[in-house]
Amino acid sequence: MPWRKLGFIRPRSWLATVSAGIAFGAVFKLVMKAVVMPLLGAAPINPAYHYLAGNTAALPGMFVLVLFGAGFGEELVFRGFLFERLGKLFGSEFPGKAATVLITSALFGLIHYPGQGLAGVEQAAFTGLAFGTIFAMTGSVFFPMIAHAAFDVMAVLIIYWDLETYFAHLVFK
């Protein structure tokens, strides 16, 4: 399969794509933590990753994991590969793309259940909808990869600095 079919399409501006991807991913994480997850009734602390709070020794490995495993790997599979495969099944017009976004978002959410429970599924499904919609509109996987990596790096930093409860109660007390 050619790389282009997986969304490896050169952006018009790498600087704009990287800058916007980092900004979007970081802000999106804060909005998810402060607004969306509290509305869904999620606990303020993510117990699956709370061991990272103040754990400097765990940061390098976690950053490698979120940058390459999640940012690159998950986006390549869920936005690149599955979009290409489901696009063959459902077509590339709006209804087909909408079905693909919904299906890949649901699958993306479900793979987070074993490690993070229902809150992880909810958060991953929302991020899948956002990143999937962006991919469906642009056809390029680079922005979602960068945004996903920034989203997860922001999550790690919030946990590391023990700010989860602060952000979870920032909007809703």
N, C-alpha and C positions, 0 to 999 in steps of 0.2 A: 504494500500500500504506500503510495507517495506521501511524504511528510506534509505536503500541502493539504491533502484530504483530512489530515488530523488537526488542521488549524495552524500549522506552522507557516503563517503568512507574515512577511516582513512588515512591521508597522511603518507608517509614513514618517514618524519621528520616534526613535527609541527613547529620547529624553522625555518627551511628552507621555509616552506609554508607561515608562518606568515611574515617573513622578506621579502621574495620575493614578496608576495602579497602587502604589504605596499609600498615597493619601486616601484613596477610596477604601482600600482594605482595612487600614487603621481606624478610620472614622466609622466604617460599617461595623467593625467589632464593637466599638464603644456604643453605637446605637443598639446593636443586638443586646449587649449586656445591660444597658441602662433602660431600654424601652421595651423591646420585643420579648425577651426572656422573662422579665417580671410580669408582663401581661399574660404570659402563658403559665405563670405560677411556678417557674423554675426556682430552685434554691439559689441563694446568692453565691454559694461556694460550689465549684466543680470538684466533687470529691475524687474523681479519677486522676486529677492532676494537681491536687492541693499539695502533694509532696514537693512540688517545685517552689513553694513559698520560702523564700530566703535560701534556697538550695543552690548556691553558686556552682557547685560541682556538676550539677545536672544540666546546667544551661548549654554548654557546647553541644552535647549530644542531642538535646531537645531542639536546638536551633537547626542542626543538620537535618533532623527528622522532619521538622515543619517546612523547611525550605525545599528540600528535595523530595521527601516522601509525600507530603501533602501538596505543597505549592506546585511542584512539577508532576509528581506521580499521579495524584488523584485527578488533577485537571487533565492530564494526558488521557487517562482512562475514561473519566466521566464526561468531559467535554469533547475531547478529541475522538477517541475510539468509539465510544457508545453513540455519539452524535452521528458519526459517519455511518455506523451500522444501522441505527434506527432511522436515519435519513433515507436509506435504501428501502426500508420497510414502509415508512409513513410519507415519504416525499419531502421536498424542500420548500413547499409553499407554507403559508402561515399555519394551517391546521396541523400539518405534519411536524413543523418545528415546535408548535405549542405542545403537542403530545410528547415529543422527545424531551422537551424541557421538564414537563411534569413527571415523566417516567424516570429520567435520570436523577431528578431531584429526590424522588421517593427512594430510589435505590441508594443514592448517596446518603440519605438520612438513615436508612436501615443498616448500612454497614457500620454506623457509629453506635448502634444499640449495644452490642456486647461490651464495649469499653466504657460507654458513657450513659447508658440508660435512656429513658424517654427524653430527658432534657437535651441530650446529645443528638438524638434523632431530630427533635424539633429545630434545634439550631442548625444542624447540617442540612435539613430540608430547605430552610429559609436561605441559607447561603447557596445551596444548589440552585434554587430558583433565581437568585440574583446573578450568580456567575453563569448559569445556563442561559439566561435571557441575554446577557451581554455577549456570550459566545454566539448565540443564535442570530443576533443582530449584526455582529462584526465578522464572523467566520474565522476570527483569529484567536488562538489560545493564549497568546502572550499576556494580554491584559488580565484575564482571569487567573493565570498562573501567578503573576506578580501580586495581584490583589489578594489571592488566597494565602500566599506566603506572608504578606503584610498582616492580614487578618490573624493568622496563627501566631506570628511573632508578637503582635499586640496582646493576644490572649496569654501567651507565656509571660510577657512582661507584667501584665496586670496581676497574674497569679504570683509571680516571683516577688513583686513589691507588696504583696498582700493587700491589693486594692479591689479585690472582687466584690466584697460587701459594699464598699464605698460606691462603686459604679452601679451595682445592682439596686442601690437605694437612692441614686442621684436624682431620679425623676419621680419615682413612686416610693414614698416612705414606708 
